[in-house]
């Protein structure tokens, strides 16, 4: 995960269920959310990997 405010990069375990539209930076403690309405969740927006829900959609469309 990359914080859009302070730029810190940190690892965070992605939950397997639910839609997470907010996250809190572990360094600066700023709460941030998705920036694009097309994004599934904060992991799809700020992580280098997409969330499990988005991964399943890709697998189904192949």
C-alpha positions in Angstrom: 0.0 0.0 0.0 1.2 3.5 -0.7 -0.1 6.5 1.3 -1.2 9.3 -1.1 -0.5 11.9 1.6 3.0 11.1 3.0 4.1 8.7 0.2 5.0 5.9 2.7 4.9 2.4 1.4 3.9 -0.4 3.7 2.5 -3.9 3.7 -1.0 -4.6 4.7 -3.0 -7.9 4.5 -5.9 -7.6 2.2 -9.2 -8.8 3.7 -10.8 -11.6 1.6 -14.3 -10.2 1.9 -16.0 -6.9 2.0 -15.5 -3.6 0.1 -12.9 -1.4 1.8 -13.3 2.2 0.6 -11.1 3.7 3.4 -7.7 2.9 4.9 -5.5 4.6 7.5 -1.8 5.1 6.9 0.3 3.3 9.5 2.9 6.1 9.4 1.0 9.5 9.2 -2.4 8.1 10.4 -4.3 9.9 7.7 -7.5 8.4 6.6 -7.8 8.1 2.8 -10.2 6.5 0.4 -10.7 5.5 -3.2 -10.0 8.3 -5.7 -11.7 6.9 -8.8 -15.3 5.7 -8.7 -14.3 2.9 -11.1 -11.9 1.5 -8.5 -13.3 -1.4 -6.5 -11.6 -0.5 -3.2 -8.5 1.3 -1.6 -6.4 -1.7 -2.5 -7.2 -1.4 -6.2 -6.3 2.3 -6.0 -3.2 2.4 -3.8 -1.7 -1.1 -3.8 0.6 -2.7 -6.3 -1.8 -5.7 -6.4 -5.6 -5.7 -6.9 -7.9 -7.1 -4.3 -9.2 -10.7 -4.3 -12.6 -9.6 -5.5 -11.1 -7.9 -8.6 -8.8 -10.9 -9.2 -11.8 -13.1 -9.3 -13.5 -10.9 -11.9 -10.5 -11.1 -14.1 -10.3 -14.9 -13.8 -14.0 -15.2 -14.7 -13.6 -13.0 -17.8 -10.7 -15.0 -19.2 
